[in-house]
Amino acid sequence: MSSPSLGAAAPGRAEAVVLEAYRRYHSPRYIHPDPLEVVLRYPDPADREVVALICASLALGRVRSILGVCADVLARLDLRPAAVLEKSSLEELRARFDGFVYRFFGQEEISHFLYAVAEARRRHGSLEDAFLGHTSAADATVIPALGGLSQELSEYAGGIHGLLLAQVKRGSAAKRWHLFLRWLVRADEVDPGGWTRVPRSRLVVPMDTHMHRICATLGILSRKSADGKAALEITEFFRRLDPADPARFDFSLTRLGIHPDAGRERAQLLGADGYAFSTQT
């Protein structure tokens, strides 16, 4: 099936699309299928931050495959990931993940990655405290702290983590890291929260192909690449709508490209060709 052609939205209509999409789709009804549903099963904050990092880091490929590999990893951790990791050596993790393979990751990558997560929690008490150790009052966004945390975890893993542990480099969109933070920093009917000391105002929108295409179509975004600058450009637009919580629009807008039920209404919301806003509801 061919994709709808792109077209520029009229001035002011981009804001209307974003707000209407939020009204319609920012609901638990539209979570499945999404790795977020796995995170929501863990009420304990310690388990939740570990599960959120595991699920976000594994968010490569088709969503059904992502849900399957998240279930596999957590089953190997006896469904109590924080407690199991706290007392596991690297050798014990290797034994638990004997035969593990997902895309570019195998036994060594997942074992070192999880050991790094455990070591950060042992040294700091929580991943939130580890993250906060890299923050500054002058930071406008979470990007500097994410850079520090990703480097710290890489050191604990001995650099043996493959693409599982994304490095936050200059210009990188770091989508999986920003998704991880959105889940934990925001708390509402969609995002479960758990972290209480990171301001929502510093969050950056997780940039993927769906967000890039929709925002480019609406005239929100000028960059052709789905990179870090594009993520910041979109975040600044959302910040004009909600300075305290710009990332709250991420879930609802991306449903237009991800969720089968929301996708069926895309033309109604964005117009007959899928990209021109209609005020009819």
Secondary structure by P-SEA (a helix, b strand, c coil): ccccbbbbbccaaaaaaaaaaaacccccccccccaaaaaaacccaaaaaaaaaaaaaaccccaaaaaaaaaaaaaaaccccaaaaaaccaaaaaaaacccccccccaaaaaaaaaaaaaaaaacccaaaaaaaacccccccaaaaaaaaaaaaaaaaccccccccccccccccaaaaaaaaaacccccccccccccccccccccccccaaaaaaaaaacccccccccaaaaaaaaaaaaaaccccccccccccccccccaaaaaacccccccccccccccc
